[in-house]
């Protein structure tokens, strides 16, 4: 183009969304959330596996792709969920054909499902999975103890600015309530 200004802008790819379909569509679904994404300049998204049911099998993953092909207004991709319960099944799959696997949100389903807490599980996953792996590299005990400290002061409404402190790699020192900031 010579002498003309272009009004084209690149689209944004959001690599971690929680669009909640299937099972939690009262919070949002693939149509409403993709419509909102497009309004904000997002042309493509990757949805996490913590829906109801959790996306822990190829059948559920394929179901999500079918739903999205009918409802999504943006380009889409989905991660297959991996946790301590389905790890052996995941590594039997041809994972190189997957967009990726993730434990995102799945550790909320039961205590002890945070993969980073178990070095043997992590080694097995990384040695055998041929796709992108997205893991919450957190220690459940640290998160729980830090969260309890801030819940003592703020109850269920812990201010968002403490989220990175709660989910840090270190324990927060127990301090009097008035000193917690």
C-alpha positions as CSV (number, residue, x, y, z in Angstrom):
1,X,0.0,0.0,0.0
2,X,1.5,3.3,-1.0
3,X,0.3,6.6,0.4
4,X,-2.6,5.0,2.4
5,X,-2.7,4.5,6.2
6,X,-3.9,1.0,7.2
7,X,-6.5,0.6,9.9
8,X,-5.7,-3.1,10.5
9,X,-4.8,-4.1,14.0
10,X,-3.5,-7.6,15.1
11,X,-6.0,-9.8,16.9
12,X,-5.2,-10.8,20.5
13,X,-4.9,-14.5,21.4
14,X,-6.0,-15.1,25.0
15,X,-4.1,-18.2,26.1
16,X,-6.1,-18.8,29.3
17,X,-9.8,-18.4,29.5
18,X,-12.5,-20.0,31.7
19,X,-15.7,-19.9,29.5
20,X,-17.4,-22.6,31.7
21,X,-19.1,-24.7,29.1
22,X,-20.2,-27.4,29.6
23,X,-21.9,-27.5,32.9
24,X,-21.4,-24.0,34.3
25,X,-23.2,-21.9,31.7
26,X,-24.9,-19.8,34.3
27,X,-21.5,-18.1,34.6
28,X,-20.9,-17.8,30.8
29,X,-20.9,-20.0,27.7
30,X,-18.9,-20.2,24.5
31,X,-21.2,-17.8,22.7
32,X,-21.5,-15.1,25.3
33,X,-17.8,-15.2,26.3
34,X,-16.5,-15.4,22.7
35,X,-18.7,-12.4,21.9
36,X,-17.2,-10.5,24.8
37,X,-13.7,-11.5,23.7
38,X,-14.2,-10.2,20.2
39,X,-15.6,-6.9,21.5
40,X,-12.3,-6.5,23.3
41,X,-10.1,-7.4,20.3
42,X,-9.5,-11.1,21.2
43,X,-9.8,-13.1,18.0
44,X,-8.6,-16.5,19.4
45,X,-8.8,-18.1,22.8
46,X,-7.6,-21.3,24.7
47,X,-10.1,-22.5,27.2
48,X,-9.1,-24.3,30.4
49,X,-10.4,-27.8,31.4
50,X,-12.2,-27.0,34.7
51,X,-15.8,-27.3,33.5
52,X,-18.5,-29.7,34.6
53,X,-17.6,-32.3,33.8
54,X,-13.9,-31.6,33.9
55,X,-12.3,-32.1,30.5
56,X,-10.3,-35.2,31.5
57,X,-11.1,-37.5,28.5
58,X,-10.8,-37.2,24.8
59,X,-14.6,-37.7,24.5
60,X,-15.3,-34.7,26.7
61,X,-12.6,-32.7,24.8
62,X,-14.2,-33.6,21.5
63,X,-17.6,-32.6,22.8
64,X,-16.2,-29.1,23.7
65,X,-14.8,-28.8,20.2
66,X,-18.2,-29.7,18.7
67,X,-20.1,-27.2,21.0
68,X,-17.6,-24.5,20.1
69,X,-17.9,-25.1,16.3
70,X,-21.6,-24.2,16.7
71,X,-21.4,-21.4,19.2
72,X,-18.1,-19.6,19.3
73,X,-17.6,-16.4,17.4
74,X,-13.8,-16.5,17.8
75,X,-11.1,-19.0,16.9
76,X,-10.8,-21.5,19.7
77,X,-8.7,-24.2,21.3
78,X,-9.0,-26.4,24.4
79,X,-6.6,-28.0,26.7
80,X,-7.1,-31.5,28.0
81,X,-7.1,-31.7,31.8
82,X,-4.5,-33.7,33.6
83,X,-4.4,-34.6,37.3
84,X,-3.2,-37.3,39.6
85,X,-6.3,-39.4,38.7
86,X,-6.0,-39.5,34.9
87,X,-2.2,-39.1,34.4
88,X,-1.7,-42.7,33.3
89,X,-4.5,-42.4,30.7
90,X,-3.2,-39.1,29.4
91,X,0.3,-40.5,28.8
92,X,-1.1,-43.4,26.8
93,X,-2.6,-41.0,24.3
94,X,-1.0,-39.6,21.2
95,X,-0.4,-36.3,23.0
96,X,1.5,-34.7,20.1
97,X,-1.9,-34.2,18.4
98,X,-3.3,-32.2,21.3
99,X,-3.1,-28.5,21.7
100,X,-1.8,-29.1,25.2
101,X,-2.6,-30.5,28.7
102,X,-3.2,-28.6,31.9
103,X,-4.0,-29.0,35.5
104,X,-5.5,-25.5,35.5
105,X,-8.4,-25.3,37.9
106,X,-8.5,-29.1,38.3
107,X,-6.7,-29.0,41.6
108,X,-9.8,-27.4,43.1
109,X,-11.7,-30.7,42.6
110,X,-10.0,-32.4,45.6
111,X,-7.2,-31.9,48.0
112,X,-3.9,-33.3,46.8
113,X,-4.5,-33.0,43.1
114,X,-2.0,-30.2,42.5
115,X,0.6,-31.9,40.3
116,X,3.5,-29.7,41.3
117,X,3.2,-31.2,44.8
118,X,4.4,-34.5,43.5
119,X,7.8,-34.6,41.8
120,X,7.3,-38.2,40.7
121,X,4.1,-37.4,38.9
122,X,5.6,-34.3,37.3
123,X,8.6,-36.4,36.1
124,X,6.2,-39.0,34.6
125,X,4.2,-36.3,32.8
126,X,7.1,-34.4,31.4
127,X,8.9,-37.6,30.3
128,X,5.9,-39.0,28.5
129,X,3.8,-36.1,27.2
130,X,4.5,-34.7,23.7
131,X,2.3,-31.6,23.8
132,X,2.5,-28.3,25.6
133,X,2.1,-28.8,29.4
134,X,0.6,-26.0,31.5
135,X,1.0,-26.6,35.2
136,X,0.2,-24.6,38.3
137,X,3.6,-24.7,39.9
138,X,2.4,-24.1,43.4
139,X,2.6,-25.9,46.7
140,X,-0.8,-26.7,48.1
141,X,0.4,-26.4,51.7
142,X,1.9,-23.0,51.2
143,X,-1.2,-21.7,49.4
144,X,-3.5,-23.0,52.1
145,X,-1.4,-21.6,55.0
146,X,-1.0,-18.2,53.4
147,X,-4.7,-18.1,52.5
148,X,-5.7,-18.9,56.1
149,X,-3.6,-16.0,57.4
150,X,-5.4,-13.5,55.2
151,X,-8.8,-15.0,55.8
152,X,-8.3,-14.5,59.5
153,X,-8.0,-10.8,58.8
154,X,-10.4,-10.3,55.9
155,X,-12.8,-13.3,56.1
156,X,-14.1,-14.5,52.7
157,X,-13.3,-11.1,51.1
158,X,-9.5,-11.1,50.9
159,X,-8.5,-8.1,48.7
160,X,-7.2,-9.1,45.3
161,X,-3.8,-7.5,45.8
162,X,-3.0,-10.3,48.3
163,X,-3.5,-13.0,45.7
164,X,0.1,-13.1,44.5
165,X,1.3,-13.1,48.1
166,X,-1.0,-16.0,49.0
167,X,0.2,-18.0,46.0
168,X,3.8,-17.1,46.4
169,X,6.6,-19.6,46.9
170,X,7.1,-18.7,50.5
171,X,5.0,-18.9,53.6
172,X,3.8,-15.5,55.0
173,X,5.0,-15.0,58.5
174,X,2.2,-15.1,61.0
175,X,1.7,-11.5,62.1
176,X,-0.9,-9.6,64.2
177,X,-3.9,-8.7,62.1
178,X,-3.2,-5.0,62.1
179,X,0.3,-5.6,60.6
180,X,-0.9,-7.7,57.6
181,X,-0.7,-5.6,54.5
